[in-house]
Amino acid sequence: MERRTFLKHGLGLSAGLLTLSRSAPVARAADEPKWRTFEVVTRVEPTEASGTTRVWVPLPLMTDTDYFKRLGDTWKSNGTARMMRDDKYDAGFLYAEWPATEKAPALEITSRFSTRDRFVDLSRPPGAGAKEDPAVLRKFLQPTQLIPTDGLVLETAQQIVKGETGEVGKARAIYEWIVENTFRDPKTRGCGLGDVKTMLETRNLGGKCADLNALYVGLARSIGLPARDVYGVRCADSAAFRSLGKSGDISKAQHCRAEVYLTGYGWVPVDPADVRKVVLEEPPSGLPLGDPLVTKARAKLFGAWEMNWLAYNYAHDVKLPSSEGKPVAFLMYPQAETAGERKDSLDPATFAYKITAKELTA
């Protein structure tokens, strides 16, 4: 059995990445939301193990922010396991491996972290304190395999922001366009693919969070607004929307959010995909776009996140170390390979993995 503990002070963070924790405006002390502490346990037991078995499991965000504090990860396994990090995006994950002789591979990871609700007041004038490393901003302007920033993506974004001169107006125009023109498709597997070019070319603007929020990121990047997907998982019930929370067994509660960087405000949270989730899933049987609850979600989710959610990383096109397969478009689900064949990460029961969450402070 192997066990390791990595606490946030032992991660050797670079000076450039540490600026992320200071990137958003700080609220007045009287308005600061309460910190909550959670524990998430991920148990992985790959079925039908054959040949060498390998597993990659995303870990909580490697860099503390104004809404997230990393409290450490521990694990135990009957194979070998070690924490690794993606060079480009600093995405943390646990890599475990078992020899062909091990027919019942098992890995259990316990992650603890604290979160607090986010809110950036975009009605106030931009300030001077919210700054980010220019290299980080350049990185989050770059295209990815599924999120191009030229051609139809650029043309669409230019049409959307026509007449807008400021960054806030452009960012909001893209958000409102996505809320108005997309829909949540319940038939989409998992959280979707995030294939922005195909969505626009086919004019099929349905999907789930990894699709709709990737569309936001691509459109924003194409017109010069740094933006990024933030991949994670819901870890508690929502205080305001029944459809926007999950506690207990969260094996299928993965959720991708988005951020856009606005000068003078820092990284601003947005989530047009969750507005569309409210439209589709709030009781009794979905709601019209003009319903008061949808209007509430629409106003809230441009500039705020309820932090009943664990952030994993911002990574795209991730090459899994020692993998014989192709890079994954994003690292939000546990990944596994047995005898060189990749398991279906969207089907926890046959994979098999289980993720559970509980709040340690209320």
C-alpha positions as CSV (number, residue, x, y, z in Angstrom):
1,M,0.0,0.0,0.0
2,E,1.3,3.5,-0.8
3,R,0.3,6.7,0.9
4,R,1.4,10.3,0.3
5,T,0.2,13.7,1.5
6,F,0.8,16.9,-0.4
7,L,-0.2,20.1,1.4
8,K,-0.5,23.4,-0.4
9,H,2.7,24.9,1.2
10,G,4.7,22.0,-0.3
11,L,3.8,22.4,-3.9
12,G,6.6,24.8,-5.0
13,L,4.3,27.2,-6.9
14,S,5.9,29.6,-9.3
15,A,5.8,33.3,-8.8
16,G,3.9,33.7,-12.1
17,L,1.2,31.3,-11.1
18,L,0.8,32.8,-7.6
19,T,-0.6,36.0,-9.2
20,L,-3.8,34.0,-9.9
21,S,-4.7,34.1,-6.2
22,R,-4.8,37.9,-6.4
23,S,-6.4,38.3,-9.7
24,A,-10.0,39.1,-8.6
25,P,-11.2,42.2,-6.7
26,V,-11.4,41.7,-3.0
27,A,-14.7,42.3,-1.3
28,R,-15.1,44.5,1.8
29,A,-14.7,42.5,5.0
30,A,-18.3,42.9,5.9
31,D,-19.4,41.4,2.6
32,E,-16.9,38.5,2.4
33,P,-18.7,35.2,2.0
34,K,-18.1,32.4,4.4
35,W,-15.5,29.7,3.7
36,R,-16.8,26.1,3.6
37,T,-14.6,23.0,3.8
38,F,-15.3,19.8,1.9
39,E,-13.9,16.3,1.5
40,V,-14.1,14.5,-1.8
41,V,-13.2,10.8,-2.1
42,T,-12.5,9.2,-5.5
43,R,-12.3,5.4,-5.5
44,V,-11.1,3.8,-8.7
45,E,-11.3,0.0,-9.4
46,P,-10.8,-0.5,-13.1
47,T,-12.9,-3.5,-14.3
48,E,-11.6,-6.3,-16.6
49,A,-8.0,-5.5,-15.9
50,S,-5.7,-6.9,-18.6
51,G,-2.1,-6.2,-19.1
52,T,-0.7,-3.1,-17.6
53,T,-3.4,-0.9,-16.0
54,R,-3.0,2.8,-15.8
55,V,-5.2,5.5,-14.2
56,W,-5.1,9.3,-14.2
57,V,-7.4,11.2,-11.8
58,P,-7.7,15.0,-11.7
59,L,-6.9,16.7,-8.4
60,P,-8.1,20.0,-7.0
61,L,-6.8,23.2,-8.4
62,M,-3.1,23.5,-7.8
63,T,-3.0,27.2,-7.1
64,D,-5.0,28.9,-4.4
65,T,-7.4,31.7,-5.5
66,D,-9.6,34.2,-3.7
67,Y,-12.4,31.6,-3.8
68,F,-10.5,28.3,-3.3
69,K,-7.9,26.9,-0.8
70,R,-6.2,23.7,-1.3
71,L,-6.0,21.6,1.9
72,G,-4.1,18.5,0.6
73,D,-4.6,15.1,-1.0
74,T,-3.9,11.6,0.4
75,W,-4.2,8.3,-1.3
76,K,-3.8,4.6,-1.0
77,S,-3.3,2.0,-3.7
78,N,-2.2,-1.6,-4.2
79,G,-0.1,-0.3,-7.2
80,T,2.3,2.5,-7.5
81,A,0.9,6.1,-7.5
82,R,2.3,9.6,-7.6
83,M,1.1,13.1,-8.2
84,M,2.0,14.8,-11.5
85,R,1.3,18.1,-13.1
86,D,0.7,19.2,-16.7
87,D,3.5,21.6,-17.8
88,K,1.4,24.1,-19.7
89,Y,-1.7,24.4,-17.5
90,D,-0.4,23.2,-14.2
91,A,-3.2,20.7,-14.0
92,G,-2.6,18.3,-11.1
93,F,-3.5,14.7,-11.3
94,L,-2.7,11.4,-9.7
95,Y,-1.1,8.8,-11.9
96,A,-1.3,5.1,-10.8
97,E,-0.1,2.0,-12.4
98,W,-0.5,-1.8,-11.9
99,P,1.3,-4.7,-13.5
100,A,-0.5,-7.3,-15.5
101,T,-0.3,-9.7,-12.5
102,E,-2.7,-7.4,-10.5
103,K,-6.2,-8.4,-11.5
104,A,-8.0,-6.2,-8.9
105,P,-6.4,-2.8,-9.1
106,A,-7.7,-0.2,-6.6
107,L,-6.9,3.4,-5.8
108,E,-8.6,5.7,-3.3
109,I,-7.9,9.5,-3.2
110,T,-9.1,11.8,-0.5
111,S,-9.0,15.5,-1.3
112,R,-9.9,18.3,1.1
113,F,-10.4,22.0,0.2
114,S,-12.2,25.1,1.2
115,T,-14.3,27.3,-1.1
116,R,-16.4,30.5,-0.8
117,D,-18.9,32.1,-3.2
118,R,-17.5,34.4,-5.9
119,F,-18.8,37.8,-6.9
120,V,-17.2,40.5,-9.0
121,D,-19.0,43.8,-9.0
122,L,-19.0,44.9,-12.6
123,S,-21.2,47.9,-11.9
124,R,-18.3,49.7,-10.2
125,P,-15.4,51.4,-12.1
126,P,-12.5,49.1,-12.9
127,G,-9.7,49.2,-10.3
128,A,-5.9,49.1,-10.5
129,G,-5.3,46.1,-8.2
130,A,-6.5,43.2,-10.3
131,K,-3.6,42.2,-12.4
132,E,-2.4,39.0,-14.1
133,D,0.9,37.8,-15.5
134,P,0.9,38.8,-19.2
135,A,2.2,35.3,-20.1
136,V,-0.9,33.8,-18.5
137,L,-3.2,36.1,-20.4
138,R,-1.4,35.2,-23.7
139,K,-1.9,31.5,-22.9
140,F,-5.6,31.9,-22.5
141,L,-5.9,33.7,-25.8
142,Q,-4.5,30.7,-27.8
143,P,-6.7,28.3,-29.8
144,T,-7.0,24.6,-28.8
145,Q,-7.8,21.6,-30.9
146,L,-11.5,22.0,-30.4
147,I,-11.6,25.8,-29.8
148,P,-10.3,27.7,-32.8
149,T,-10.2,31.5,-32.6
150,D,-10.3,32.3,-36.4
151,G,-12.7,31.8,-39.3
152,L,-16.3,31.3,-38.3
153,V,-15.6,31.7,-34.6
154,L,-14.1,35.1,-35.1
155,E,-16.8,36.2,-37.6
156,T,-19.5,35.1,-35.2
157,A,-17.9,36.9,-32.3
158,Q,-17.5,40.1,-34.3
159,Q,-21.2,40.1,-35.2
160,I,-22.2,39.5,-31.5
161,V,-20.1,42.4,-30.1
162,K,-20.8,44.9,-33.0
163,G,-21.3,48.3,-31.4
164,E,-19.7,47.4,-28.1
165,T,-16.6,49.3,-27.3
166,G,-15.6,48.2,-23.8
167,E,-14.4,44.9,-22.5
168,V,-17.3,44.4,-20.1
169,G,-19.9,45.2,-22.8
170,K,-18.3,42.7,-25.2
171,A,-18.0,40.0,-22.5
172,R,-21.6,40.5,-21.5
173,A,-22.8,40.5,-25.2
174,I,-21.3,37.1,-25.8
175,Y,-22.8,35.7,-22.6
176,E,-26.3,37.0,-23.5
177,W,-26.0,35.7,-27.0
178,I,-25.2,32.2,-25.7
179,V,-28.1,32.3,-23.3
180,E,-30.5,33.3,-26.0
181,N,-29.2,31.1,-28.8
182,T,-28.1,27.8,-27.3
183,F,-29.9,25.0,-25.5
184,R,-29.1,22.3,-23.1
185,D,-29.4,18.9,-24.8
186,P,-30.2,16.1,-22.4
187,K,-29.1,13.5,-25.0
188,T,-25.5,14.8,-24.9
189,R,-23.3,12.3,-23.1
190,G,-21.5,13.5,-20.0
191,C,-20.7,17.2,-20.3
192,G,-20.2,17.3,-24.0
193,L,-17.1,17.6,-26.2
194,G,-16.6,21.3,-26.4
195,D,-16.2,21.2,-30.2
196,V,-16.8,24.9,-30.9
197,K,-16.1,24.9,-34.7
198,T,-18.5,22.0,-35.3
199,M,-21.3,23.7,-33.3
200,L,-21.1,26.8,-35.3
201,E,-20.6,25.1,-38.7
202,T,-23.6,22.8,-38.2
203,R,-25.6,25.5,-36.4
204,N,-26.5,22.9,-33.8
205,L,-26.0,25.0,-30.7
206,G,-27.2,22.3,-28.3
207,G,-25.1,20.5,-25.8
208,K,-24.0,20.7,-22.1
209,C,-21.6,22.7,-20.0
210,A,-18.4,21.7,-21.8
211,D,-20.0,22.7,-25.1
212,L,-21.8,25.9,-24.2
213,N,-19.1,27.3,-21.9
214,A,-16.3,26.3,-24.4
215,L,-18.3,28.3,-27.0
216,Y,-18.1,31.3,-24.6
217,V,-14.4,30.9,-24.2
218,G,-13.7,30.5,-28.0
219,L,-15.8,33.6,-28.9
220,A,-14.2,35.7,-26.2
221,R,-10.6,34.6,-27.1
222,S,-11.2,35.4,-30.8
223,I,-11.8,39.1,-30.1
224,G,-8.9,39.4,-27.7
225,L,-10.6,38.7,-24.3
226,P,-8.5,36.1,-22.4
227,A,-10.9,33.4,-21.3
228,R,-10.7,29.9,-20.0
229,D,-12.8,26.8,-19.2
230,V,-12.6,25.7,-15.5
231,Y,-13.2,22.0,-15.2
232,G,-14.6,20.6,-12.0
233,V,-17.4,18.8,-10.2
234,R,-20.4,19.8,-8.1
235,C,-19.9,18.9,-4.4
236,A,-22.9,20.2,-2.5
237,D,-26.6,21.1,-3.0
238,S,-27.3,24.6,-4.3
239,A,-28.8,27.2,-2.0
240,A,-30.8,28.8,-4.8
241,F,-31.4,26.4,-7.7
242,R,-32.3,22.7,-7.3
243,S,-30.7,21.8,-10.7
244,L,-27.3,23.4,-9.9
245,G,-26.1,21.2,-7.1
246,K,-25.2,17.6,-6.1
247,S,-24.1,16.1,-2.8
248,G,-23.2,12.6,-1.7
249,D,-22.5,10.4,-4.8
250,I,-21.1,13.0,-7.3
251,S,-19.7,10.4,-9.8
252,K,-21.8,12.0,-12.6
253,A,-21.8,15.6,-11.3
254,Q,-18.9,17.0,-13.3
255,H,-19.4,20.6,-14.4
256,C,-17.3,22.9,-16.6
257,R,-17.5,26.7,-15.9
258,A,-15.8,29.7,-17.6
259,E,-13.9,32.8,-16.7
260,V,-13.1,35.9,-18.7
261,Y,-10.3,38.4,-17.9
262,L,-11.5,42.0,-17.8
263,T,-9.0,44.8,-17.3
264,G,-9.4,46.3,-13.9
265,Y,-11.6,43.5,-12.6
266,G,-9.4,40.4,-13.0
267,W,-10.8,37.0,-13.7
268,V,-14.6,37.2,-13.9
269,P,-16.8,34.1,-13.4
270,V,-19.4,33.3,-16.0
271,D,-21.6,30.3,-16.6
272,P,-24.2,30.6,-19.4
273,A,-24.4,26.8,-19.6
274,D,-26.0,26.7,-16.1
275,V,-28.6,29.3,-17.1
276,R,-29.7,26.8,-19.8
277,K,-29.6,24.0,-17.2
278,V,-32.1,26.0,-15.1
279,V,-34.3,26.4,-18.1
280,L,-34.3,22.7,-18.9
281,E,-34.3,21.1,-15.4
282,E,-35.9,23.3,-12.8
283,P,-39.2,21.8,-11.6
284,P,-41.9,21.2,-12.3
285,S,-40.9,20.4,-15.9
286,G,-38.5,23.1,-17.1
287,L,-39.0,26.8,-17.3
288,P,-39.4,29.4,-20.1
289,L,-36.5,31.8,-20.7
290,G,-38.5,34.7,-19.2
291,D,-39.4,32.9,-15.9
292,P,-38.3,34.9,-12.8
293,L,-36.1,32.0,-11.6
294,V,-34.3,32.0,-15.0
295,T,-34.0,35.7,-14.9
296,K,-32.4,35.4,-11.5
297,A,-29.9,32.8,-12.7
298,R,-29.1,34.8,-15.8
299,A,-28.3,37.9,-13.8
300,K,-26.2,36.0,-11.2
301,L,-24.1,33.9,-13.6
302,F,-22.4,36.8,-15.3
303,G,-20.0,37.8,-12.5
304,A,-20.8,35.2,-9.8
305,W,-20.4,31.6,-8.9
306,E,-22.0,29.7,-6.0
307,M,-19.0,27.7,-4.8
308,N,-20.8,24.4,-4.1
309,W,-18.3,23.1,-6.7
310,L,-14.7,21.9,-6.8
311,A,-12.4,23.3,-9.4
312,Y,-9.9,20.9,-11.0
313,N,-8.0,22.7,-13.7
314,Y,-8.0,24.9,-16.9
315,A,-6.3,22.3,-19.1
316,H,-6.9,21.4,-22.8
317,D,-5.4,18.8,-25.1
318,V,-3.8,16.9,-22.2
319,K,-1.3,14.2,-23.0
320,L,-1.6,11.6,-20.3
321,P,1.9,10.4,-19.2
322,S,2.7,6.8,-20.3
323,S,-0.6,6.6,-22.2
324,E,-0.8,4.8,-25.4
325,G,-3.9,6.8,-26.5
326,K,-4.5,10.2,-27.9
327,P,-4.5,13.3,-25.7
328,V,-7.8,14.1,-23.9
329,A,-9.6,17.3,-24.9
330,F,-9.9,18.2,-21.2
331,L,-9.2,16.5,-17.8
332,M,-12.4,16.5,-15.8
333,Y,-13.1,12.8,-15.5
334,P,-10.9,9.9,-14.2
335,Q,-9.1,8.2,-17.1
336,A,-7.9,4.6,-17.3
337,E,-6.3,2.2,-19.8
338,T,-6.0,-1.5,-19.5
339,A,-3.8,-3.4,-22.0
340,G,-3.6,-0.1,-24.0
341,E,-7.3,0.3,-24.4
342,R,-8.9,3.4,-22.8
343,K,-12.0,3.0,-20.6
344,D,-15.2,4.9,-21.0
345,S,-14.7,7.8,-18.5
346,L,-18.4,8.8,-18.9
347,D,-19.7,5.5,-17.5
348,P,-18.5,5.2,-13.8
349,A,-20.3,1.9,-13.3
350,T,-18.4,0.0,-16.0
351,F,-15.1,2.0,-15.6
352,A,-15.4,1.6,-12.5
353,Y,-15.1,4.6,-10.3
354,K,-17.1,6.4,-7.6
355,I,-16.7,10.0,-6.3
356,T,-18.4,11.0,-3.1
357,A,-18.5,14.4,-1.3
358,K,-19.3,15.7,2.1
359,E,-19.1,19.1,3.8
360,L,-16.9,19.2,6.8
361,T,-18.0,22.7,8.0
362,A,-21.5,24.3,7.5
